[in-house]
Amino acid sequence: MERKSSRLQSQSSENFQRDEISLGEIMDHFLAKVEELHSSPAVIWRVLQLLKDPDFDVRDVELMLEADPALSAAILRLVNSSAYGLPQKITSLRQAILLLGARSLRLAVLSFGLVDRLTKGTPAKVFEDFWRRALTTASTASRLARTYRTTNPDEAYCAGLLAELGVLVLAQVDTRRYTRVYLTRRHGEDLCPAEQARYGFDHAALGERLFVRWSLPQPLAQVAGTHHQLIGTPEPLHAVVHAGALLSDVLWMPQSVLLPHARQWLSDHFQIDLDGFINLAMDCKQDILDNAEMFSIHLEGKIDIDLLRREALRQFRQVALETSLEYDAMTAVLNQDMDIC
């Protein structure tokens, strides 16, 4: 056992000898290291266990949350946010628990509890990009779930917020090397292969293993592992989170190469046209700003809806022109063949 630990330790920041130890062992080593950096989220698990009982005792949950002041404050911020639109401010934790209900409270505890812990100690630039992506993915997924009634909006928000947790683990355990990789690769299509080349796995796979290791709900684990993947017939939760992952690039960088992919995904799975895309972007922009305030996060950069509209329209016209030219070319060839006949 001691020899295996030593072997893992010596290979933790280099390209691993994958024939000597399994990828599962390597990932577990990373997760064990990040658990050493942060206190065990015991309060979170105890609250989740209490909330499994539909007749849970509010006082028991209140006492448990009071043991984690940061989490309690986050719960109060949530219930007083614009998402709930309450006429007066809630200052009682017990009242907040009653207003949220078991399902929303369970997802809030997961979101605030895990993200708050795992963002501590993350390099500044990775921290900023993580939050921009996490809040955009979560807000978009929740908005789509609520508008199209495909899945529970709270669950969609939680899945979107937690999808990138693998990034935080890698950034804290292999800080110098991973930060260089992260900041020099385009997220998703370029970053994941670079991670696989260095570690044998990517941040999505590591996030999924973290969820399984910590006994988080299975749908959240599955989405964490596949949020960058194109799936032909996706589950509703995957469809909204993948849309959010695409928009986490597109909304902040309208000239992103992912814009046509985002448009196509939204069209295929939600029948959203160009006007609907711009309306979604405007709604998500406000949601993102509200959620950033709720998490007390300052987001660098801005979402420029006018620039996004112009770029989306330009690409739409370009595709239409290319399609027209292809049609004209095909027609000319067919006419030529007919003339020959």
SULBEL-V34160 format. One record per residue. N is the residue number from 1. RES is the residue in three letters. OMEGA is omega in whole degrees, 0 to 359 (* if undefined). Layout:
n | res | omega
N | RES | OMEGA
N | RES | OMEGA
//
This chain:
n | res | omega
1 | MET | 181
2 | GLU | 182
3 | ARG | 179
4 | LYS | 179
5 | SER | 180
6 | SER | 181
7 | ARG | 178
8 | LEU | 182
9 | GLN | 184
10 | SER | 182
11 | GLN | 189
12 | SER | 184
13 | SER | 178
14 | GLU | 173
15 | ASN | 190
16 | PHE | 174
17 | GLN | 190
18 | ARG | 177
19 | ASP | 183
20 | GLU | 178
21 | ILE | 184
22 | SER | 177
23 | LEU | 178
24 | GLY | 178
25 | GLU | 180
26 | ILE | 180
27 | MET | 179
28 | ASP | 177
29 | HIS | 177
30 | PHE | 183
31 | LEU | 177
32 | ALA | 180
33 | LYS | 181
34 | VAL | 176
35 | GLU | 176
36 | GLU | 183
37 | LEU | 184
38 | HIS | 177
39 | SER | 179
40 | SER | 182
41 | PRO | 185
42 | ALA | 181
43 | VAL | 181
44 | ILE | 184
45 | TRP | 180
46 | ARG | 177
47 | VAL | 180
48 | LEU | 178
49 | GLN | 178
50 | LEU | 184
51 | LEU | 175
52 | LYS | 179
53 | ASP | 181
54 | PRO | 179
55 | ASP | 183
56 | PHE | 179
57 | ASP | 183
58 | VAL | 181
59 | ARG | 179
60 | ASP | 180
61 | VAL | 179
62 | GLU | 180
63 | LEU | 180
64 | MET | 181
65 | LEU | 180
66 | GLU | 178
67 | ALA | 179
68 | ASP | 184
69 | PRO | 181
70 | ALA | 179
71 | LEU | 178
72 | SER | 179
73 | ALA | 179
74 | ALA | 179
75 | ILE | 178
76 | LEU | 177
77 | ARG | 181
78 | LEU | 184
79 | VAL | 178
80 | ASN | 181
81 | SER | 181
82 | SER | 180
83 | ALA | 181
84 | TYR | 173
85 | GLY | 181
86 | LEU | 183
87 | PRO | 180
88 | GLN | 184
89 | LYS | 178
90 | ILE | 180
91 | THR | 182
92 | SER | 178
93 | LEU | 180
94 | ARG | 179
95 | GLN | 178
96 | ALA | 179
97 | ILE | 180
98 | LEU | 181
99 | LEU | 182
100 | LEU | 184
101 | GLY | 188
102 | ALA | 186
103 | ARG | 182
104 | SER | 180
105 | LEU | 179
106 | ARG | 180
107 | LEU | 178
108 | ALA | 179
109 | VAL | 177
110 | LEU | 184
111 | SER | 184
112 | PHE | 185
113 | GLY | 184
114 | LEU | 184
115 | VAL | 181
116 | ASP | 182
117 | ARG | 189
118 | LEU | 176
119 | THR | 180
120 | LYS | 179
121 | GLY | 178
122 | THR | 177
123 | PRO | 190
124 | ALA | 184
125 | LYS | 176
126 | VAL | 178
127 | PHE | 182
128 | GLU | 182
129 | ASP | 178
130 | PHE | 184
131 | TRP | 178
132 | ARG | 181
133 | ARG | 183
134 | ALA | 181
135 | LEU | 178
136 | THR | 179
137 | THR | 181
138 | ALA | 182
139 | SER | 180
140 | THR | 181
141 | ALA | 180
142 | SER | 180
143 | ARG | 179
144 | LEU | 180
145 | ALA | 181
146 | ARG | 183
147 | THR | 186
148 | TYR | 175
149 | ARG | 181
150 | THR | 181
151 | THR | 182
152 | ASN | 183
153 | PRO | 179
154 | ASP | 179
155 | GLU | 178
156 | ALA | 180
157 | TYR | 181
158 | CYS | 180
159 | ALA | 179
160 | GLY | 182
161 | LEU | 186
162 | LEU | 188
163 | ALA | 186
164 | GLU | 183
165 | LEU | 178
166 | GLY | 177
167 | VAL | 182
168 | LEU | 179
169 | VAL | 181
170 | LEU | 182
171 | ALA | 182
172 | GLN | 183
173 | VAL | 180
174 | ASP | 195
175 | THR | 188
176 | ARG | 183
177 | ARG | 184
178 | TYR | 179
179 | THR | 178
180 | ARG | 178
181 | VAL | 185
182 | TYR | 186
183 | LEU | 180
184 | THR | 178
185 | ARG | 175
186 | ARG | 186
187 | HIS | 176
188 | GLY | 189
189 | GLU | 179
190 | ASP | 184
191 | LEU | 184
192 | CYS | 176
193 | PRO | 178
194 | ALA | 177
195 | GLU | 180
196 | GLN | 179
197 | ALA | 182
198 | ARG | 189
199 | TYR | 186
200 | GLY | 179
201 | PHE | 178
202 | ASP | 185
203 | HIS | 179
204 | ALA | 178
205 | ALA | 179
206 | LEU | 177
207 | GLY | 179
208 | GLU | 180
209 | ARG | 176
210 | LEU | 180
211 | PHE | 180
212 | VAL | 181
213 | ARG | 182
214 | TRP | 176
215 | SER | 176
216 | LEU | 182
217 | PRO | 186
218 | GLN | 180
219 | PRO | 179
220 | LEU | 179
221 | ALA | 181
222 | GLN | 181
223 | VAL | 177
224 | ALA | 182
225 | GLY | 187
226 | THR | 190
227 | HIS | 176
228 | HIS | 187
229 | GLN | 172
230 | LEU | 181
231 | ILE | 186
232 | GLY | 178
233 | THR | 187
234 | PRO | 169
235 | GLU | 182
236 | PRO | 181
237 | LEU | 178
238 | HIS | 183
239 | ALA | 182
240 | VAL | 181
241 | VAL | 177
242 | HIS | 175
243 | ALA | 178
244 | GLY | 179
245 | ALA | 177
246 | LEU | 182
247 | LEU | 177
248 | SER | 170
249 | ASP | 192
250 | VAL | 183
251 | LEU | 183
252 | TRP | 180
253 | MET | 185
254 | PRO | 180
255 | GLN | 178
256 | SER | 177
257 | VAL | 180
258 | LEU | 182
259 | LEU | 178
260 | PRO | 178
261 | HIS | 179
262 | ALA | 179
263 | ARG | 182
264 | GLN | 180
265 | TRP | 180
266 | LEU | 178
267 | SER | 183
268 | ASP | 190
269 | HIS | 181
270 | PHE | 180
271 | GLN | 181
272 | ILE | 178
273 | ASP | 184
274 | LEU | 179
275 | ASP | 179
276 | GLY | 178
277 | PHE | 179
278 | ILE | 178
279 | ASN | 177
280 | LEU | 180
281 | ALA | 180
282 | MET | 179
283 | ASP | 182
284 | CYS | 179
285 | LYS | 180
286 | GLN | 178
287 | ASP | 182
288 | ILE | 180
289 | LEU | 179
290 | ASP | 182
291 | ASN | 176
292 | ALA | 177
293 | GLU | 180
294 | MET | 179
295 | PHE | 182
296 | SER | 181
297 | ILE | 173
298 | HIS | 181
299 | LEU | 176
300 | GLU | 179
301 | GLY | 180
302 | LYS | 176
303 | ILE | 183
304 | ASP | 184
305 | ILE | 180
306 | ASP | 178
307 | LEU | 178
308 | LEU | 179
309 | ARG | 181
310 | ARG | 181
311 | GLU | 179
312 | ALA | 180
313 | LEU | 179
314 | ARG | 180
315 | GLN | 179
316 | PHE | 180
317 | ARG | 180
318 | GLN | 179
319 | VAL | 180
320 | ALA | 179
321 | LEU | 180
322 | GLU | 178
323 | THR | 180
324 | SER | 180
325 | LEU | 178
326 | GLU | 179
327 | TYR | 180
328 | ASP | 180
329 | ALA | 179
330 | MET | 180
331 | THR | 179
332 | ALA | 179
333 | VAL | 179
334 | LEU | 180
335 | ASN | 179
336 | GLN | 179
337 | ASP | 181
338 | MET | 180
339 | ASP | 179
340 | ILE | 179
341 | CYS | *
//
